[in-house]
Amino acid sequence: MNLKLLLCIGMGVFVAHLAVFMIIARVRLDRLPPPPPPVQNFSSAEALVVDPQTGEKSVIREFRVSTKLVEPDTARNRSTP
């Protein structure tokens, strides 16, 4: 047999197996529960304040970002040398 024909058959078998494995992996992924939604760590608030004497309007904006770098008990559980 021709070497090119053998390579074509081998590549076809390889691609067919790869496609089957990808389908199986996708079916298994569909069965897993969806990941939990990420915790929102950003919030904003806005207030409109009117000065009664001058009638000037001011917008007060507040942004809050909360970060959690480590668990709260981690620092207490570490032993100091």
C-alpha positions as a LaTeX table, in Angstrom:
\begin{tabular}{lrrr}
\hline
Residue & $x$ (\AA) & $y$ (\AA) & $z$ (\AA) \\
\hline
Met1 & 0.00 & 0.00 & 0.00 \\
Asn2 & 0.95 & 3.57 & $-0.52$ \\
Leu3 & 2.48 & 5.45 & 2.44 \\
Lys4 & 0.31 & 8.53 & 1.79 \\
Leu5 & $-2.82$ & 6.39 & 1.88 \\
Leu6 & $-1.79$ & 4.89 & 5.22 \\
Leu7 & $-1.14$ & 8.37 & 6.65 \\
Cys8 & $-4.55$ & 9.58 & 5.45 \\
Ile9 & $-6.28$ & 6.58 & 7.01 \\
Gly10 & $-4.32$ & 7.08 & 10.25 \\
Met11 & $-5.21$ & 10.77 & 10.41 \\
Gly12 & $-8.87$ & 9.96 & 9.74 \\
Val13 & $-8.92$ & 7.44 & 12.57 \\
Phe14 & $-7.18$ & 9.95 & 14.85 \\
Val15 & $-9.66$ & 12.74 & 14.05 \\
Ala16 & $-12.62$ & 10.38 & 14.49 \\
His17 & $-11.38$ & 9.29 & 17.91 \\
Leu18 & $-10.71$ & 12.90 & 18.90 \\
Ala19 & $-14.27$ & 13.86 & 17.91 \\
Val20 & $-15.74$ & 11.00 & 19.95 \\
Phe21 & $-13.69$ & 11.95 & 23.00 \\
Met22 & $-14.76$ & 15.59 & 22.68 \\
Ile23 & $-18.42$ & 14.58 & 22.49 \\
Ile24 & $-18.07$ & 12.39 & 25.58 \\
Ala25 & $-16.33$ & 15.19 & 27.49 \\
Arg26 & $-19.06$ & 17.66 & 26.51 \\
Val27 & $-21.82$ & 15.29 & 27.66 \\
Arg28 & $-20.09$ & 14.88 & 31.01 \\
Leu29 & $-19.75$ & 18.67 & 31.40 \\
Asp30 & $-23.47$ & 19.14 & 30.78 \\
Arg31 & $-24.28$ & 16.87 & 33.71 \\
Leu32 & $-22.32$ & 18.96 & 36.22 \\
Pro33 & $-24.25$ & 21.59 & 38.18 \\
Pro34 & $-23.54$ & 25.17 & 37.14 \\
Pro35 & $-20.93$ & 27.00 & 39.21 \\
Pro36 & $-22.26$ & 29.37 & 41.88 \\
Pro37 & $-22.55$ & 33.01 & 40.84 \\
Pro38 & $-19.61$ & 35.16 & 41.91 \\
Val39 & $-20.03$ & 37.23 & 45.06 \\
Gln40 & $-20.52$ & 40.87 & 44.22 \\
Asn41 & $-17.75$ & 42.91 & 45.79 \\
Phe42 & $-18.63$ & 46.29 & 44.29 \\
Ser43 & $-21.54$ & 48.57 & 45.16 \\
Ser44 & $-22.38$ & 52.18 & 44.49 \\
Ala45 & $-24.88$ & 54.70 & 45.81 \\
Glu46 & $-25.84$ & 58.16 & 44.67 \\
Ala47 & $-27.71$ & 60.95 & 46.44 \\
Leu48 & $-28.85$ & 64.37 & 45.21 \\
Val49 & $-28.58$ & 67.06 & 47.87 \\
Val50 & $-30.06$ & 70.53 & 47.39 \\
Asp51 & $-28.73$ & 73.37 & 49.53 \\
Pro52 & $-31.82$ & 75.19 & 50.88 \\
Gln53 & $-30.08$ & 78.58 & 51.11 \\
Thr54 & $-28.49$ & 78.76 & 47.65 \\
Gly55 & $-30.53$ & 76.16 & 45.79 \\
Glu56 & $-27.30$ & 74.59 & 44.52 \\
Lys57 & $-27.58$ & 70.92 & 43.67 \\
Ser58 & $-24.81$ & 68.52 & 44.66 \\
Val59 & $-24.47$ & 64.90 & 43.73 \\
Ile60 & $-22.83$ & 62.69 & 46.32 \\
Arg61 & $-21.55$ & 59.39 & 44.99 \\
Glu62 & $-20.27$ & 56.56 & 47.12 \\
Phe63 & $-18.40$ & 53.52 & 45.84 \\
Arg64 & $-17.58$ & 50.52 & 47.98 \\
Val65 & $-15.21$ & 47.73 & 47.05 \\
Ser66 & $-14.74$ & 44.87 & 49.46 \\
Thr67 & $-11.89$ & 42.43 & 49.12 \\
Lys68 & $-11.27$ & 39.22 & 50.97 \\
Leu69 & $-7.64$ & 38.22 & 50.66 \\
Val70 & $-7.59$ & 35.43 & 53.25 \\
Glu71 & $-10.00$ & 33.72 & 55.59 \\
Pro72 & $-10.50$ & 35.69 & 58.84 \\
Asp73 & $-9.13$ & 32.91 & 61.08 \\
Thr74 & $-5.95$ & 32.38 & 59.05 \\
Ala75 & $-3.95$ & 35.15 & 60.77 \\
Arg76 & $-4.88$ & 33.92 & 64.24 \\
Asn77 & $-4.01$ & 30.30 & 63.50 \\
Arg78 & $-0.49$ & 31.03 & 62.25 \\
Ser79 & 2.22 & 30.34 & 64.75 \\
Thr80 & 4.91 & 32.98 & 65.08 \\
Pro81 & 8.51 & 31.73 & 65.23 \\
\hline
\end{tabular}
